[in-house]
Amino acid sequence: MRMTRPDFVVAAPPETGGTRLVATLARHPGLLLTAPRQATAAAAPTNQHWTPAGPVGPPADDMWEIGGAAGVEDGPAVPAGSRHGVVAPYLLADFTAQRRLHECMAYPRLLVALRDPIDRAYAAWRRARAAGAEPLADFVAALLAEPERARAGYGWAWRYAELGRYGCQLRKLYTLYSPGQVLLVHYPDLVAGPAAVFDRACGFLGVRKGAAGDPRPELATGTGAGVGAGAGAGPAVEPGQSDDRPPPELRARALELFQEDIHLLESVTHRSFGAWLTPSGGPAPVARAADT
């Protein structure tokens, strides 16, 4: 069995612009991205009164232990001088998976996508509702149900708040990897200036910098490079639309569930996230017509 050890990992939780980030990185001829065998969240228990839509898979903490070896099963051949990356949307929230990754590879590069956690949770909840995978019609009620759901075995996709507790997650991650091994990619930057993010990522990954056009047209038509050799990105609904953000009164109800962790995030990263602490949140990111 051929195993491929990745050089970097894209840890972009759902609704943080991961599709856009992967499409942007995949435009570089020296970067090859693949998905690991366990790329999906575990399903909700089958004894619930509803059945989730979409694919299911083993828990994320199995991701880095395949046949007793580290790597991605049947990974593509990586040309000399290229960097191979793996997309792991739930890695940041799963410390067990992080420890296993560290046992396999002590010096990978990690690209971590961050989005306002309330906006991210709301967008994920709305998407689950639209897919028929979320029975609770009240957003805050769904957030408050998470501890009980976690005990019942619900997968990461239903942990809307927990996936956005970046302060706690990064504090744990930094016990395994130095901050110099981690590039934080802010969602507004990714939306407004993908080429600038591309150049930062290239420098971080040690590959030649170069202009990258806005990947949105390719994402919409499914003509992008996507994940895997020669794979199309496929149609994608990008986050960041106005209905992906909760109205101010709903945001105010949810804010207290995130305040402590946002303060922790500021302490861990030595950066300000004050806009996330306001009832209205920060301004919605706006994509420029061209970014080269």
Secondary structure, 3 states (H helix, E strand, C coil): CCEECCCEEEECCCCCCHHHHHHHHCCCCCEEEECCCCCCCCCCCCCCCCCCCCCCCCCHHHCCCECCECCEECCCCCCCCCEEEEECCCCCCCHHHHHHHHHHCCCCEEEEEECCHHHHHHHHHHHHHHCCCCCCCCHHHHHHCHHHHHHHCCCHHHCCCHHHCHHHHHHHHCCCCCHHHEEEEEHHHHHHCHHHHHHHHHHHHCCCCCCCCCCHHHHHHCCCCCCCCCCCCCCCCCCCCHHHCCCHHHHHHHHCCCHHHHHHHHHHHCCCCHHHHCCCCCCCCCCCCCCC
